[in-house]
Amino acid sequence: MSTLTYSEIQALRMRALLLTEADARVGFAQSASPTVASIVEWFGAMQAQDVASGLWSFGVRIPGATEASVVQALESKEALRTWPMRGTVHFVPPRDAKWMVELMGAKPLAGAAKRREYLGLSQATVELAVDTLRDALGEARRLTRAECIAALSAAGIQTPSQVGYHLLWYASQKGVTCIAPHVGKDQTFVLLDDYVTDPLKPEHDEALGIMALRFVRGHGPVTLKDMARWTGLGMRDCRTGVAVAGAAIAKVDTDGGPMLVTPAALDSPPRDAGGAFVLPGFDEYMLGYGDRSLMLDPAGYQQVVPGNNGVFRATLVRDGQVMGTWKRTMRARSCVIDAVPLESTLGERLSTADRAAFENAFEPYGAFVEKPVSVDWK
């Protein structure tokens, strides 16, 4: 086929991200409404370090969803949160959590040695912490974060500053624990083997092939470097994964160089990347790519990621490109949105029609949080 243009790349990506053409999503379950389970299975993993952002990442892709319905789906184990890759929290399919942590957790664990040295933690202490959490959760089944810290303290393990977080992370990174749904506003933990009693156990290369296919189908067209950055795996493992996936992944020429995509996506090219979307900051739309230049004008980068601190603001996306940012203020009976156009050429082009389109896009968000939404443009 001919070389894909940048606009065609973006249109394919927006559909792969399950944001456009809901009735014609190639390869996605079309016979039933999207669910938390089907969406996380499609992506393989979804950024979830911020809970509210993670919930809306599902909500924006499930027509008619509410925050309560997504929380209930999580309570029903349609997805779980853990640290499968890059030492960062993601939603993953529960049956895949164990092998994903084992496949992609080695590098974060190796890199954590310096962090433990900085925190003054010995290897003996972190292993004692894992055993302590295993015993405490084995008895209680589910504990809040504060209760986990209390169990560590009772075992003589001091948890000042970031030490407690590191120990909880380490236990999950070792595949012993995982994050269960919140109880009220409290984060909770469970034993992974108790929470998921029928885990899948693919062989190493098969697992690489699964990750490669899921990343490409949920984000493509992408580069091999995008895959390596997203998974945290080395380029060699990524190449192996693509090879194992075989004909399910195709190479294609684009204006951005060679990329990977599913043949099914190419068989039915999308019309465009059109539409107005109000996306959470920590969404695969932004976090799924190493090179974000197609969706974000470099002039507006600091506005989306102030100080390059890794904390992404929620975005206003039109025709596949970021036009501005937004944040919410939850009040007793309403939700107030502060919307800010980018201080860039795209932001300056934000028309009255664009603003109206975004205000309409906030209506499903209001239904999601079950409060009327008002938009205040800055």
N, C-alpha and C positions, 0 to 999 in steps of 0.2 A: 504494500500500500504506500501512498505518498507520505511524505514527512509531515508529522503532526505539528500544527502551529501552536503558539503559546495559548491562544484562545481555546483551541481544541483540547489541549492538555488540561486547562482549568475546568472546562466543561466535563471532561471525563472524571476529573478528581472530585468535583462537587457531587456527581452521581455516586461515585465509589464511596464517598463519605456519607451516603444516604441522606443527602440534603436536598436533592432535586429529583424531579421525575419519579415521584413515589409509585406511580402505576407502571413504571417500566424499568425498575432497577434490575440490571442484568445480574443473574446469578443469585439474587436475594429472594427469599421466600415471598412470592407474589400472591399466593392463594390465601394467605391469612394476614391479619394485621401484625405489624412489627411488635415485638415484645422485648423486654429487657434481655431475656435469654437469647433470642435470635440475633439481636444487635451485637451483644458482646461476643457471640460466636462468630459473627461476620468479621469483626475487627480482630479478634484474638485477644486483644487487650486494649483498654481505654484509660487514658490518664485520669486519675482520681485522687490526687493529693488534697484537693479541696472538695469537701463533700457536696456543698451546694452546687458547685460547678459540675461535678460528676452526675448529680441527679438530673440537672437540666440537659446535659449531654444526651441522656436517654430521652428526656421529655421532648426535646426539640425534634426528635426522630419518631416519636410515637403520637400520632394524632389523638387528641382528646385526653392525653395523660395528665395526671395530677402528681404533685410531689408525693402525696400519700400513696398513690397507686404504685409508684416506682419504689418507694420504701417497702411496701408490702411485698413486691416482687423480690426485693433483696432479702427480706425476711424469709421468703419461700425458697431461697437459695438459687435464684435464677442467675446470680452473679455474686462474686465475693471480692473483697479488697485484700490485696497483699502487695508485696514488693517483688514482682517477677523479673524486672529488668531495670538496669541503670540505677538501682537502689531507690527507685521512685514508686509510689503507690499507684496501682492500676486496678480497675475492675477486670476480672478474668472469668471465663467459664469455670465453675467449681471443679469439675472433673479434670480440668487441665492444669489447675494451680500447682500441683506437686511437681509434675515434670517440667513445667515452665520455670519454676524457681530453680530446679536442679540444672536445667539447660543453660539458663542465662544468669544465674546467681554467682557463679564462680568469680567473675571479675569484680563485682561490687564487694564480695567478701574479702578478696585479696587486697583490694584498695582500702578496706576498713582498718587494716593494721595500723596505719599511721594515725587514723582517727582515734583508735583506742589508746595509742601512745600519748596523744595530745590530751585525752580525757583521763589519763592515769589508770587505765584499766588493763589488767593482765589477762592473758588467755584463760587462766584458771578461773578468774572471776566471771568472765562472760559465759563459760561453760557451766559454772555453778548457777548463773542466772537462768540459763536455758533449762537446767534440771529443776530448778525451783518453780519456774513457770509451768513446766510440764506437770509437776506434781500438783500444784495449786489448781490448774485448770482441769486436770484429771478428776479432781474431787468436786470442784464447783461447776464444771462444764463451761461456764461463761462468766467472765469477770470484766468489770470496767477497767479503764486504764489506771484510775486511782487505786483500785483494788489490786491490780497487778503490781504496781509500785509498792503498795503496802506489803505484799507477799515477799517482794525482794528485800525490803527493809527488815522484815521479820527474820529473814535468812542471814542478816548481817551485811547485806550489800547496800552500800550508800549510793544514793541516786541524785546527786546535786546537778543543777544546771541541765545539760543535754545528756547526761549519763543514762537517765531513765529511758529516754527516747531511743538511744543507741541500743540498749539492751533489748527493748521490745522489737526494734527493727531486726536485730541480729537473730532473735529466736524465730521470727517469720522468714528471714532470709535463709535460714537453715531448714525451712520447711516444717518446723515443729508447730508453729502457731499461724494464725491468720486473723485478719480484722473481721469481726462480725458486724452486723448492722448496729447503728447507734441505739441506745436505750435513752430516750429523751434527747438530751444534748451530750450524753456521755459516749465516748468511743468504747467499744467492747472487743475482747479477744476470746478466741476459742482455740482448741487443739485442732489443727488441720485434719489429722487422721480421723478424729471423732466427727468433725463437721462434714467431711466428704468421705463416705465409706466405700465408694466404688470408683476410685481414681483411674484414669486412663494411664497406660504405661507404654508409650511408644518407644522404640529404640532410638538411639541418638540421632542418626541420620534421618530417620522418619520424622522425628520431632523438628529437625531443621527444615525439612520440606513443608511441614504444617505451618510453621511460623512464616516462612517465605511466602507461601500462597496467601495466607491471611493478610499479611501486610500489603502485598501487591493488590489483592482484590479490594481491600478496604481503603486504599490510598492512591492507587495507580492512575496515571503513569508515575513511576518513581525511579530513582537511580539506585544502584547497589549501595552507594554511600548513604542514601536515605535509610535503607534497610539496616545497615550496620549501625547507624546512629540510633535508630528507633529501638532495635533489639539489644544493643550493647554488645553484640557479637562481633568477632573479627571478620574481615572481608573473606577469608578462606571459608569460614563456616557459612557465610551468606551465599557464596558461590555454590557450595555443596547443597544448600537448601534449595536454590533455584534449579540445580541439576536434578535433585530428587523430585521436585514438583513436576519436572518434565514438561509435557505439552500444556499443562494447566497455566504456565507462564510463558508469555511471548516477549521477544525483544522487538522494539520499534524505534525507528528514527524520529527524532523530534527537533524542533528549533533549539531546544536546550541540550541536544546531544542524545546518545542512546539511552533509552529508558525501558522499564519493564511494565507490562500490563497483562491483563488476562485476555485471551483471544475472544471470549464472550463479550467483553466490553467493546472491542473493536468491531465485532459483528453487528452491533447496534449502537452506532455513535449517537450521543446525546445532541439535542438541538443547540443548547447553549448553557451557560452557567448562571442564567438569569434568576432573579428573585431576591428579596430582601430577607435577611436572616439576623436574628439577635442571638449570638452564640456566647457561651461561657468562655472565660479566659483559658481555662485548661481543657481545651477540646482538641480532638484529633485533627480538626481543620488547621490548627496552628501548630500543635505539638508533633504532628506526624511527619514533618519534613525538616531536613537540615537547612535547605535553601528555601526561604520563605518569600523570595522576591516576587514570585508570581502573584501572591495574594496580599503582600504588604509593601507599600512604598517605603523604601529605606528612610525617607525623610520623616515618616511617622513612627518609626520603630521605637524611639525613646518614649513616645506617648503610650504605646502598647505595653512595653516592658521598661518601665522607668528605671534608669540606672543600670540596665542590663542585669537585674537582680534575679531573673528567673521566675518572677511573679507576673503572669500575664493577665492583663485586664480583659474584661469581657468586650467583645467586638461587635460592631455594626458592619455587616457584610452585604454588599450589593454587587451582583454580577460576578461573584467569586472573589471580590477584592474588599479589603478592609477600608471602610469609609470613616470610621470613628470608633469611639469606645463608650461604654456605659457602665453604670453601677446602680445598685438598688438600695433603697432605704425602706425597710419594712416597718410600717406603722400598724397600729391596732386594727384599723379597718381598711387599710389601703397599702399599695406599694408604689413608691415614688421613684421614677427612673431619671437619673441625670445622664443625658446624652451629650457627648462632646465630639464634634467633627474633628478629623485629623487636621493637624496644622501642616498640611501638604497640599499638593495640587488636587488630589482626589477629594480631600476634605473641603477645599474651597469650591469644588464643583457640586457639593451637596445641594441639590435643588429643593424647592418646595415639594415637588412630587416625590423626591427621595425621602424627605422627612415624613411625609404622609405614609409612604410605604413601610418605613420602619415603625411608625406608630401602629400601623395595622399588624405588623409582625409581633408587636408586644402584646397583642390581645391574647394569643395562645399562652404567652407567659403568665399573664394575669390569671387565666383559667388554671394554669399549672400550680401556681401558688395560692389559688383560690381567694384572690383579692383583686379589686379593681385597680388598674394601673393607670397612672398619669405620667406623661413624659415631659420633662423640663429640659429644653435645649439650652446649652451653655454657649 
